[in-house]
Amino acid sequence: MASRLAEAAELAAKHYEAGPAAYEARVLEIPSLYMSALWLHGHRDVFFPFLEGTQSTVNEDGRFTSRVFDLARKRVRPAAPA
């Protein structure tokens, strides 16, 4: 996990460190969905998932939040009838 986070941090620095916008790096963990991402919080949020299923490489994911909500909806069970 540490090496994958380091890979995400290196990729994020390569793409966003020299840019004009300031970002705050955060680690977002969603244990119930088995997902973790490096989150660059700034004028636009950027996500680099580094722990998710069988993903072999770390890449920026512009659809990360949409995928999180989709997975969460699939896990929600309908309420039992009263």
N, C-alpha and C positions, 0 to 999 in steps of 0.2 A: 504494500500500500504506500509506503514512504517513497519508493522509487517512482511510482506512478504519479504521486503528488508532485515530486520534483520535476518530472517530465512535463506536467501541466504548467508548473511555474516557469520553467524555461521557455516553453512555447508562448505563454502569456507575455513574458518579458520581451521576447523576440518581436512580437506583433504590436505590443501596446506601450512598452516602456518609454520609447522615444517620442510618442505622440503628444499632441498639445493638451489632451484631456488628462485629468488626474483621476486615478482609480484607487480604490481601497480593496486590497485582496482579502478575501474571506474564504473559509472552507464551509461548504454547505453539505451537511450529511442528512440523508433521509433513510434511516435504518429500516423502516417498514417497507420501503420499496427497493432496498439494497442498492442505493445510489449515493454517490458522493461526487462533488464537483468543486473545482476551484472557481470562485465567483469573483469577478472583477466588478465592483460596485462603483458606478460613476454616472456620467450623463446618460449613459446607455449601459445596461447590465450585460455582461459577457460571461458565458459559462464554458468551462472546460471539464467535462465529466472525466473522472479518472478511475472510478470504481463502479462498474455497472456490468453485470452479466459476464459475458465472455468477450467483451470488447478488447481487441488486441492493441490498438493504438489510441493515444490521446489526441483529440482534435477539438477545436472550437465547435460548439453546437448551438446554432441560432434558434433551434426548436426545443431547447432543453425544458423550458417551463411548460410548453404545450405538452411535451411527452410526460412530464411529471404529473400534470393534471389528468391526462388520459389514463395513465397507469393507476392513479389514485381512484378515479371513478370506477375502474374495473374491479378494484379491490373492495369497494363499498358494497356491502350486502344489503338488499332491501330489508326493511323492517318486517318482522314476523307479524302475521295477522293477529289481531287482538281477540 
